């Protein structure tokens, strides 16, 4: 079964680093993987030290994934990329890593997979501790700094406006979080298990392209609604040619991703019935309006106030 432990907030300063090492040791014992403890503690020390010294509070730790592939996540509120000073003896290892990941040499040397992602709330650094240190460091799954341009890819006369009416703020927030997690998992499959899941690269590229075009527009509106304490809102979202076709495909792929999640091929949790119903309405609006139909508001809840 997928692991989904609640996040634990760390104390500031050195106490937080000690707390994180104790936490990850306890997590390894709790899931019956004591052989991971030493490497998990070493990788955790590097990530948490960086977050405490160079990130921004709050710093939290969380355990996700499965028992066979437990994923340790460290989140802080800074969007700056992690830069962890290498430990003694890591000079040769640094030369083998990409420029962006050189500072993560220690984490890579004790993990079977690792990565970092910038999102609207800061950044997330994660790793899957290795039972035995790998002979060569795995490539990292790095999202949100170098591979995502600032502007949407569509432009020109083919741009249309999609009207999303009476959108529940909490459901939209959950959809954006689920999307970020799903993209992370697909990228991991594409990098680490290409031979087993050759379709992962295509799926990863598709989801990343959609996120690039729409996440910023939806995220900005969501932040403003949260700031104002609103529970529902109306949105106007710019979209390019092929909207109906792209979102029809998205609805199909999300159903497929749920099957993968239930079979533990992806380490995220499958969507609940409530999430499926909301996301089907949300993405179907892009399909309907892309085909020339009038907007149809979300049926539950009160109308948003101006």
C-alpha positions as CSV (number, residue, x, y, z in Angstrom):
1,X,0.0,0.0,0.0
2,X,1.2,3.5,-0.7
3,X,2.6,5.4,2.3
4,X,1.0,8.7,3.1
5,X,2.3,9.8,6.5
6,X,1.3,13.3,7.7
7,X,4.1,16.0,7.4
8,X,6.1,16.8,10.5
9,X,7.3,20.3,11.1
10,X,10.9,20.7,12.2
11,X,12.3,22.9,15.0
12,X,14.6,25.7,13.9
13,X,18.4,25.4,13.9
14,X,20.4,22.3,15.0
15,X,17.5,20.9,16.9
16,X,15.6,20.5,13.6
17,X,18.4,18.5,12.0
18,X,18.6,16.2,15.0
19,X,14.8,15.8,14.9
20,X,14.9,14.9,11.2
21,X,17.5,12.2,11.7
22,X,15.5,10.7,14.5
23,X,12.3,11.0,12.4
24,X,13.7,9.2,9.4
25,X,15.3,6.4,11.5
26,X,11.9,5.9,13.2
27,X,10.2,5.9,9.8
28,X,12.5,3.1,8.4
29,X,11.8,1.0,11.5
30,X,8.0,1.6,11.3
31,X,7.8,0.3,7.7
32,X,10.0,-2.6,8.4
33,X,13.1,-1.4,6.4
34,X,15.8,-1.0,9.1
35,X,18.5,-1.7,6.5
36,X,17.8,1.7,4.9
37,X,18.4,3.7,8.1
38,X,22.1,4.6,7.7
39,X,21.8,5.8,4.2
40,X,18.5,7.6,4.9
41,X,20.0,9.5,7.8
42,X,23.0,10.5,5.7
43,X,20.9,11.9,2.9
44,X,18.4,13.4,5.3
45,X,21.2,15.3,7.1
46,X,22.4,17.0,3.9
47,X,18.9,18.0,2.7
48,X,17.7,19.3,6.1
49,X,20.9,21.1,6.8
50,X,20.5,22.9,3.5
51,X,16.9,23.7,4.1
52,X,17.6,25.1,7.6
53,X,20.6,27.2,6.6
54,X,19.6,28.4,3.2
55,X,15.9,27.8,2.9
56,X,13.0,29.4,4.7
57,X,10.7,28.2,7.5
58,X,8.6,26.3,7.9
59,X,10.7,23.1,7.1
60,X,8.7,19.9,7.1
61,X,9.5,16.2,6.5
62,X,7.2,13.6,5.1
63,X,7.2,9.9,4.1
64,X,5.5,8.9,0.8
65,X,5.9,6.1,-1.8
66,X,5.7,2.4,-0.9
67,X,7.4,0.1,1.5
68,X,9.6,-1.2,-1.3
69,X,10.4,2.4,-2.5
70,X,9.9,4.8,0.4
71,X,10.3,8.4,-0.6
72,X,11.5,11.0,2.0
73,X,10.3,14.5,1.2
74,X,11.7,17.7,2.8
75,X,9.8,21.0,2.0
76,X,10.7,24.6,2.8
77,X,9.2,27.9,1.8
78,X,12.2,29.1,-0.3
79,X,12.0,28.8,-4.1
80,X,15.8,29.0,-4.5
81,X,17.4,25.7,-5.7
82,X,19.1,23.5,-3.1
83,X,22.9,24.0,-2.9
84,X,24.4,21.5,-0.4
85,X,28.1,21.7,0.3
86,X,29.6,18.3,-0.5
87,X,31.1,16.2,2.3
88,X,34.6,14.8,2.6
89,X,35.5,12.5,-0.3
90,X,32.8,13.7,-2.7
91,X,35.0,15.7,-5.1
92,X,35.1,12.9,-7.7
93,X,31.4,12.3,-7.4
94,X,30.7,16.0,-8.0
95,X,32.4,15.8,-11.4
96,X,30.1,13.1,-12.5
97,X,26.9,15.1,-11.8
98,X,25.1,17.7,-13.9
99,X,26.0,21.3,-13.0
100,X,22.7,21.9,-11.3
101,X,23.0,18.8,-9.2
102,X,26.6,19.1,-8.1
103,X,25.6,20.3,-4.7
104,X,23.4,17.3,-4.2
105,X,26.3,14.9,-4.5
106,X,25.9,13.4,-1.1
107,X,22.2,12.9,-1.5
108,X,22.7,11.2,-4.8
109,X,25.4,8.9,-3.4
110,X,23.0,7.4,-0.8
111,X,19.8,7.2,-2.9
112,X,18.4,5.1,-5.6
113,X,16.4,8.1,-6.9
114,X,16.2,11.8,-5.9
115,X,15.0,15.1,-7.1
116,X,13.9,18.7,-6.4
117,X,10.9,20.7,-7.5
118,X,10.0,24.4,-7.2
119,X,6.3,25.1,-6.8
120,X,4.1,28.0,-5.6
121,X,4.8,27.2,-2.0
122,X,8.6,27.0,-2.2
123,X,10.5,23.8,-3.0
124,X,10.4,20.1,-2.3
125,X,13.6,18.0,-2.2
126,X,13.0,14.2,-2.1
127,X,15.0,11.0,-2.2
128,X,14.5,7.2,-2.1
129,X,17.2,5.9,0.3
130,X,19.3,3.0,-1.2
131,X,19.8,-0.2,0.6
132,X,23.4,-0.2,-0.7
133,X,25.0,3.0,-2.0
134,X,24.9,2.9,-5.9
135,X,28.1,2.4,-7.8
136,X,27.2,5.6,-9.8
137,X,24.9,8.4,-8.7
138,X,21.4,8.4,-10.3
139,X,20.3,11.4,-12.3
140,X,18.0,13.7,-10.4
141,X,14.5,14.6,-11.3
142,X,14.7,18.4,-11.4
143,X,11.6,20.5,-12.1
144,X,10.6,24.1,-12.0
145,X,13.9,25.9,-12.6
146,X,15.5,25.2,-15.9
147,X,12.9,23.2,-17.8
148,X,9.8,25.3,-17.5
149,X,9.6,28.6,-19.5
150,X,7.8,31.5,-17.9
151,X,5.3,32.2,-20.7
152,X,2.7,29.8,-22.1
153,X,3.5,28.2,-25.5
154,X,0.4,29.4,-27.3
155,X,0.1,32.9,-28.8
156,X,-1.4,34.8,-31.7
157,X,-4.9,34.8,-33.1
158,X,-5.8,31.3,-32.0
159,X,-6.0,32.1,-28.3
160,X,-9.4,31.7,-26.7
161,X,-10.8,32.5,-23.3
162,X,-12.3,29.6,-21.2
163,X,-14.7,30.7,-18.5
164,X,-14.7,28.6,-15.4
165,X,-17.7,29.5,-13.2
166,X,-18.3,28.9,-9.5
167,X,-15.0,27.0,-9.0
168,X,-14.6,25.7,-5.4
169,X,-11.3,27.0,-4.1
170,X,-10.4,23.9,-2.0
171,X,-11.1,21.6,-4.9
172,X,-8.9,23.7,-7.3
173,X,-6.1,23.8,-4.7
174,X,-6.3,20.0,-4.4
175,X,-6.2,19.6,-8.2
176,X,-3.1,21.7,-8.6
177,X,-1.3,19.7,-5.8
178,X,-2.3,16.4,-7.3
179,X,-1.1,17.6,-10.7
180,X,2.3,18.6,-9.3
181,X,2.7,15.2,-7.6
182,X,1.6,13.3,-10.7
183,X,4.1,15.1,-12.9
184,X,6.9,14.3,-10.4
185,X,6.0,10.6,-10.5
186,X,5.8,10.4,-14.2
187,X,9.2,12.2,-14.6
188,X,10.7,9.7,-12.1
189,X,9.3,6.7,-14.2
190,X,10.7,8.3,-17.3
191,X,14.1,8.7,-15.9
192,X,14.5,5.6,-13.7
193,X,12.3,3.0,-15.4
194,X,12.3,3.9,-19.1
195,X,12.7,0.3,-20.2
196,X,9.8,-0.9,-18.1
197,X,7.5,2.0,-18.8
198,X,8.4,3.5,-22.2
199,X,5.2,5.5,-22.3
200,X,6.3,7.4,-19.2
201,X,8.3,9.9,-21.2
202,X,5.4,10.8,-23.5
203,X,3.0,11.1,-20.5
204,X,5.5,13.2,-18.6
205,X,6.0,15.6,-21.6
206,X,2.2,15.9,-22.0
207,X,1.5,16.7,-18.4
208,X,4.4,19.1,-18.2
209,X,3.3,21.0,-21.3
210,X,-0.2,21.4,-19.9
211,X,1.2,22.6,-16.5
212,X,3.4,25.1,-18.3
213,X,0.4,26.6,-20.1
214,X,-2.1,26.6,-17.3
215,X,-0.7,26.2,-13.8
216,X,0.4,29.8,-13.5
217,X,-3.0,31.2,-14.6
218,X,-4.9,28.9,-12.2
219,X,-2.4,29.3,-9.4
220,X,-2.4,33.1,-9.4
221,X,-6.2,33.2,-9.2
222,X,-6.1,30.6,-6.4
223,X,-3.7,32.6,-4.3
224,X,-5.8,35.7,-4.6
225,X,-9.0,33.8,-3.6
226,X,-7.2,32.4,-0.6
227,X,-5.9,35.8,0.4
228,X,-9.4,37.2,0.3
229,X,-10.9,34.2,2.1
230,X,-13.2,33.2,-0.7
231,X,-14.7,29.7,-1.1
232,X,-15.7,29.9,-4.8
233,X,-14.5,32.0,-7.7
234,X,-15.0,32.7,-11.4
235,X,-12.0,32.3,-13.7
236,X,-11.0,33.4,-17.2
237,X,-8.2,31.2,-18.6
238,X,-6.4,31.9,-21.8
239,X,-6.0,28.8,-24.0
240,X,-4.6,28.0,-27.4
241,X,-5.7,26.0,-30.4
242,X,-6.4,22.4,-29.8
243,X,-7.9,23.0,-26.4
244,X,-10.7,20.4,-26.8
245,X,-8.4,17.7,-28.1
246,X,-5.8,18.3,-25.4
247,X,-8.2,18.2,-22.5
248,X,-10.1,15.2,-23.9
249,X,-6.8,13.4,-23.8
250,X,-6.0,14.7,-20.3
251,X,-9.3,13.2,-18.9
252,X,-8.4,9.8,-20.4
253,X,-4.9,9.9,-19.0
254,X,-6.0,10.8,-15.5
255,X,-8.2,7.8,-15.5
256,X,-5.2,5.7,-16.6
257,X,-3.0,7.3,-13.9
258,X,-5.6,6.3,-11.3
259,X,-5.3,2.6,-12.4
260,X,-1.5,2.9,-12.2
261,X,-1.8,4.4,-8.7
262,X,-4.1,1.6,-7.5
263,X,-1.6,-1.0,-8.8
264,X,1.3,0.9,-7.1
265,X,3.1,1.6,-10.4
266,X,2.8,5.3,-9.4
267,X,3.4,6.3,-5.8
268,X,0.7,8.9,-5.6
269,X,-2.7,8.1,-4.3
270,X,-5.5,7.5,-6.7
271,X,-8.1,10.3,-6.9
272,X,-11.2,10.1,-4.7
273,X,-14.7,10.0,-6.2
274,X,-15.1,13.7,-5.2
275,X,-11.8,14.6,-7.0
276,X,-12.7,12.7,-10.1
277,X,-16.1,14.4,-10.3
278,X,-14.6,17.9,-9.9
279,X,-11.7,17.4,-12.3
280,X,-14.0,15.8,-14.9
281,X,-16.2,18.9,-14.8
282,X,-13.2,21.3,-14.8
283,X,-11.4,19.8,-17.7
284,X,-14.6,19.1,-19.6
285,X,-15.3,22.8,-19.6
286,X,-12.1,23.3,-21.7
287,X,-13.4,20.6,-24.1
288,X,-17.0,22.0,-24.3
289,X,-16.0,25.6,-24.7
290,X,-13.2,24.6,-27.2
291,X,-16.0,23.1,-29.3
292,X,-18.0,26.3,-29.1
293,X,-20.4,25.5,-26.2
294,X,-21.4,28.0,-23.5
295,X,-19.9,27.8,-20.0
296,X,-21.5,25.5,-17.5
297,X,-20.9,26.4,-13.8
298,X,-19.9,24.0,-11.1
299,X,-23.2,22.9,-9.7
300,X,-22.3,22.6,-6.0
301,X,-22.0,25.5,-3.5
302,X,-23.0,29.2,-3.6
303,X,-22.2,31.6,-6.3
304,X,-18.9,33.6,-5.7
305,X,-19.3,37.1,-4.4
306,X,-17.6,40.0,-6.3
